[in-house]
Amino acid sequence: MDALGPDDHVVVVGAGLAGWRLCEGLRRHGFAGRVTLVGAEPHLPYDRPPLSKQVLAGRWDLDRVALADETRAREIGVELRRGVRAVALDAATGEVTLADGTRLLPTRVALAVGVEARAFDTPSGGPLSTLRSLDDAVALRERVAGLEAGATVVVVGGGFLGAEMATSLAARGLVPVVLEAAARPLVGPLGEEVAGWLDGLAADASIELRTGVVVRDVVAGPGAWRVELADGEIEARAVVAAVGSRLDLGWLEDSGLDLDDGVVVDAGLRAAPRVGALGDVARVVEVEGERGARREHWQVAADHADALARAWAGAEPSPLAPTPYFWSDQYGKKIQLLGRPRADDEVVRVVGAAGADRWLALYARRGVVTGAVALSQPRALMLAKPLVDAGARLDEALAAAPWER
Ligand SMILES: Cc1cc2nc3c(=O)[nH]c(=O)nc-3n(C[C@H](O)[C@H](O)[C@H](O)COP(=O)(O)OP(=O)(O)OC[C@H]3O[C@@H](n4cnc5c(N)ncnc54)[C@H](O)[C@@H]3O)c2cc1C
């Protein structure tokens, strides 16, 4: 995409991490034209990872999640349109229509609209509460703040988010019970072998994780919920679901963009000559095979924002092709994922033993390192990072063993 000039106008749709970082990046890299940031939520841009961690655990006040305030937005010349959703886009002209009828005709549009929590519907209780937004976090925190220590809270879903929520609920003195439909959590992202090394994690933190569980219904009673399972029931004072995410791209159906499990973009994050997409919503092709990949990772959203800001402002591209990075704080441990590991890759544990509370594993495909996953081994992971960045040969990586330094 050609670099923009001072007469250009950028509309950024989605005022989350990627959207806000793009606005900041455009200014940092010298773009002097108009910037409008449109956000469906009434809030100023904020950070989501603390919502399931420090905020739910009650350790952080809500204002600590803010990424920006009005003053900062004014200082860098970003026009904020809060609490209004974009409802249509014409990718050919760049026209964006907002829910209040406003029509914006910028020269460039960036789509940073993220994803939503996937609903978990129950026959009697309707959809369960989920945690994606600040409003969700406030509502959940209020609900659990009223519970006495030792009260049972059921978390439906034992993936990264469910595990984090359970950890935070336990930190409040509550008794979470995590219900996972699969035989083992995290097999999708980590593969069977590595996910298996995490089998004891919840129990070590004295948190009950039940796997292979089918939730049939959740029935509201006075002050409690009855969670009906295929083989029993649980009485809980609160129930929350963490069963993944979903895209909300209906409003882009007639935009002319290529939509396929996300907004399809090239390696330069271009969806159309006037339109870019970034963050959780962007499916980047050309990077990892034909279908590419869409990653819901904080660091990826931040890296996308920097890359797109540089491209549009005409700055030097980032010197490093960023390696995807994800972390999760759960059951008192930190899981970190680097690179593009696949569940069916070869796995070599290079630090720690199976079942230990600290380890580092490399993933490889056809003899080439594709990624690394660590359990509470942040230093060893960072020492392995150059090998993942470079796509080193596995035998050479094992011989170099930088994590042993
Ligand atoms: C509770 C929680 C914990 C997390 N923890 C981690 C973690 O530990 N590690 C990690 O790597 N990642 C974590 N993530 C993921 C990380 O937060 C996301 O990858 C990141 O927020 C993506 O940024 P984004 O800007 O693409 O999307 P978002 O942050 O979702 O922002 C998108 C914004 O666009 C708005 N929007 C949507 N549609 C429209 C529209 N039509 N018009 C206007 N605005 C619209 C939305 O309301 C939203 O505010 C977590 C996510 C959650 C929810």
The ligand as an SDF file (V2000), in Angstrom:
LIG
                    3D

 53 58  0  0  0  0  0  0  0  0999 V2000
  -10.1020  -12.0790   29.2410 C   0  0  0  0  0  0  0  0  0  0  0  0
   -9.0080  -12.1580   28.2130 C   0  0  0  0  0  0  0  0  0  0  0  0
   -7.7270  -12.5340   28.5700 C   0  0  0  0  0  0  0  0  0  0  0  0
   -6.7140  -12.5990   27.6250 C   0  0  0  0  0  0  0  0  0  0  0  0
   -5.4670  -12.9870   28.0120 N   0  0  0  0  0  0  0  0  0  0  0  0
   -4.4820  -13.0850   27.0850 C   0  0  0  0  0  0  0  0  0  0  0  0
   -3.1730  -13.5170   27.4780 C   0  0  0  0  0  0  0  0  0  0  0  0
   -2.9150  -13.8330   28.6290 O   0  0  0  0  0  0  0  0  0  0  0  0
   -2.2160  -13.5780   26.5200 N   0  0  0  0  0  0  0  0  0  0  0  0
   -2.4600  -13.2410   25.2070 C   0  0  0  0  0  0  0  0  0  0  0  0
   -1.5540  -13.3050   24.3690 O   0  0  0  0  0  0  0  0  0  0  0  0
   -3.7010  -12.8300   24.8140 N   0  0  0  0  0  0  0  0  0  0  0  0
   -4.7030  -12.7460   25.7260 C   0  0  0  0  0  0  0  0  0  0  0  0
   -5.9630  -12.3460   25.3370 N   0  0  0  0  0  0  0  0  0  0  0  0
   -6.1820  -12.0050   23.9210 C   0  0  0  0  0  0  0  0  0  0  0  0
   -5.8480  -10.5370   23.6330 C   0  0  0  0  0  0  0  0  0  0  0  0
   -6.4620   -9.7140   24.5740 O   0  0  0  0  0  0  0  0  0  0  0  0
   -6.3200  -10.1980   22.2330 C   0  0  0  0  0  0  0  0  0  0  0  0
   -5.4920  -10.9150   21.3350 O   0  0  0  0  0  0  0  0  0  0  0  0
   -6.2620   -8.7100   21.9160 C   0  0  0  0  0  0  0  0  0  0  0  0
   -7.1320   -8.0020   22.7340 O   0  0  0  0  0  0  0  0  0  0  0  0
   -6.6240   -8.4790   20.4530 C   0  0  0  0  0  0  0  0  0  0  0  0
   -6.7540   -7.1160   20.1970 O   0  0  0  0  0  0  0  0  0  0  0  0
   -7.7390   -6.5880   19.0480 P   0  0  0  0  0  0  0  0  0  0  0  0
   -7.5760   -5.1060   19.0750 O   0  0  0  0  0  0  0  0  0  0  0  0
   -7.5160   -7.3440   17.7990 O   0  0  0  0  0  0  0  0  0  0  0  0
   -9.2070   -6.9870   19.5280 O   0  0  0  0  0  0  0  0  0  0  0  0
  -10.0350   -6.4920   20.7860 P   0  0  0  0  0  0  0  0  0  0  0  0
   -9.1500   -6.2270   21.9380 O   0  0  0  0  0  0  0  0  0  0  0  0
  -11.1300   -7.4960   20.9600 O   0  0  0  0  0  0  0  0  0  0  0  0
  -10.6790   -5.1100   20.3300 O   0  0  0  0  0  0  0  0  0  0  0  0
  -11.6460   -5.0330   19.3130 C   0  0  0  0  0  0  0  0  0  0  0  0
  -12.5790   -3.8880   19.6080 C   0  0  0  0  0  0  0  0  0  0  0  0
  -13.3830   -3.6390   18.4470 O   0  0  0  0  0  0  0  0  0  0  0  0
  -14.7020   -3.3400   18.8490 C   0  0  0  0  0  0  0  0  0  0  0  0
  -15.6190   -3.6010   17.7320 N   0  0  0  0  0  0  0  0  0  0  0  0
  -16.0420   -4.8010   17.2810 C   0  0  0  0  0  0  0  0  0  0  0  0
  -16.8600   -4.6410   16.2170 N   0  0  0  0  0  0  0  0  0  0  0  0
  -16.9600   -3.3090   15.9940 C   0  0  0  0  0  0  0  0  0  0  0  0
  -17.6700   -2.5300   15.0530 C   0  0  0  0  0  0  0  0  0  0  0  0
  -18.4210   -3.0760   14.0680 N   0  0  0  0  0  0  0  0  0  0  0  0
  -17.5630   -1.1640   15.1410 N   0  0  0  0  0  0  0  0  0  0  0  0
  -16.7890   -0.5960   16.1030 C   0  0  0  0  0  0  0  0  0  0  0  0
  -16.0890   -1.2930   17.0230 N   0  0  0  0  0  0  0  0  0  0  0  0
  -16.1830   -2.6500   16.9580 C   0  0  0  0  0  0  0  0  0  0  0  0
  -14.9290   -4.2530   20.0270 C   0  0  0  0  0  0  0  0  0  0  0  0
  -15.9940   -3.7830   20.8300 O   0  0  0  0  0  0  0  0  0  0  0  0
  -13.5680   -4.1790   20.7330 C   0  0  0  0  0  0  0  0  0  0  0  0
  -13.5570   -3.1570   21.6840 O   0  0  0  0  0  0  0  0  0  0  0  0
   -6.9980  -12.2740   26.2630 C   0  0  0  0  0  0  0  0  0  0  0  0
   -8.3060  -11.9250   25.8890 C   0  0  0  0  0  0  0  0  0  0  0  0
   -9.3030  -11.8650   26.8480 C   0  0  0  0  0  0  0  0  0  0  0  0
  -10.7070  -11.4880   26.4500 C   0  0  0  0  0  0  0  0  0  0  0  0
  1  2  1  0
  2  3  1  0
  2 52  2  0
  3  4  2  0
  4  5  1  0
  4 50  1  0
  5  6  2  0
  6  7  1  0
  6 13  1  0
  7  8  2  0
  7  9  1  0
  9 10  1  0
 10 11  2  0
 10 12  1  0
 12 13  2  0
 13 14  1  0
 14 15  1  0
 14 50  1  0
 15 16  1  0
 16 17  1  0
 16 18  1  0
 18 19  1  0
 18 20  1  0
 20 21  1  0
 20 22  1  0
 22 23  1  0
 23 24  1  0
 24 25  2  0
 24 26  1  0
 24 27  1  0
 27 28  1  0
 28 29  2  0
 28 30  1  0
 28 31  1  0
 31 32  1  0
 32 33  1  0
 33 34  1  0
 33 48  1  0
 34 35  1  0
 35 36  1  0
 35 46  1  0
 36 37  1  0
 36 45  1  0
 37 38  2  0
 38 39  1  0
 39 40  1  0
 39 45  2  0
 40 41  1  0
 40 42  2  0
 42 43  1  0
 43 44  2  0
 44 45  1  0
 46 47  1  0
 46 48  1  0
 48 49  1  0
 50 51  2  0
 51 52  1  0
 52 53  1  0
M  END
$$$$
